Amino acid sequence: MEKSILPPMTQQPILYIDMTPTDDLALRILRAYRENCDCRWSGDTDGSAIEDNPMLQMMNEHQDKRAGILDKAITVLEEAQE
């Protein structure tokens, strides 16, 4: 098996979502994508720190921006279901 060229992450992403067609399907999808925003790039494959890699810093910043957008959408859907 080939070694990954991607840097390590702080947690494993969710790869599969329960797609049972129920009323909360959209929320399950958004919550899974939101949980994946907590996956942070923690360094490079050569062991260097994230502070030394502007690209990894940018990727984590994008995770934060995605999380904010998804949080808003989740709130709207949760309120609509009440």
C-alpha positions in Angstrom: 0.0 0.0 0.0 1.3 3.4 -0.9 1.9 6.0 1.8 -0.4 9.0 1.8 1.0 12.2 0.5 -1.6 14.3 2.4 -0.7 15.8 5.7 -2.2 14.4 8.9 -5.6 15.6 10.2 -6.9 16.0 13.7 -9.7 13.6 13.1 -11.1 11.2 10.4 -13.7 12.8 8.2 -17.2 11.3 7.8 -17.3 9.5 4.6 -20.9 8.1 4.6 -24.2 9.7 5.5 -27.4 7.8 6.3 -29.5 8.8 3.3 -32.8 7.2 4.5 -35.5 9.5 3.0 -36.9 11.0 6.1 -37.8 14.6 7.0 -34.4 15.2 8.7 -32.3 14.1 5.7 -31.2 17.6 4.8 -30.1 18.2 8.4 -28.2 14.9 8.5 -26.3 15.9 5.4 -25.5 19.4 6.6 -24.5 18.1 10.1 -22.1 15.6 8.6 -20.5 18.2 6.3 -20.3 20.5 9.4 -18.6 17.8 11.4 -16.1 17.4 8.7 -15.2 21.1 9.1 -13.7 20.1 12.4 -11.1 18.0 10.6 -8.1 20.3 10.7 -4.8 19.9 8.9 -2.3 19.5 11.7 1.1 19.5 9.8 2.8 18.3 6.7 3.9 14.8 5.8 7.5 15.7 6.5 6.7 16.5 10.1 6.8 20.2 9.8 4.4 22.4 11.8 1.4 23.9 10.3 2.8 27.4 11.1 5.5 26.7 8.5 2.9 26.0 5.7 0.8 28.9 4.5 -1.3 26.5 2.3 -2.3 24.4 5.3 -3.2 27.5 7.2 -5.4 28.7 4.3 -7.1 25.3 4.1 -7.9 25.5 7.8 -9.2 29.0 7.4 -11.5 27.8 4.6 -12.7 25.0 7.0 -13.7 27.8 9.4 -15.6 29.7 6.7 -17.4 26.6 5.6 -18.3 25.8 9.2 -19.9 29.3 9.7 -22.0 29.0 6.5 -23.1 25.5 7.5 -23.9 26.6 11.0 -26.3 29.3 9.6 -28.0 26.8 7.3 -28.4 24.2 10.1 -30.0 26.8 12.4 -32.5 27.8 9.6 -33.5 24.2 9.0 -33.8 23.4 12.7 -36.0 26.4 13.3 -38.2 25.4 10.3 -38.7 21.9 11.7 -39.9 23.2 15.1 
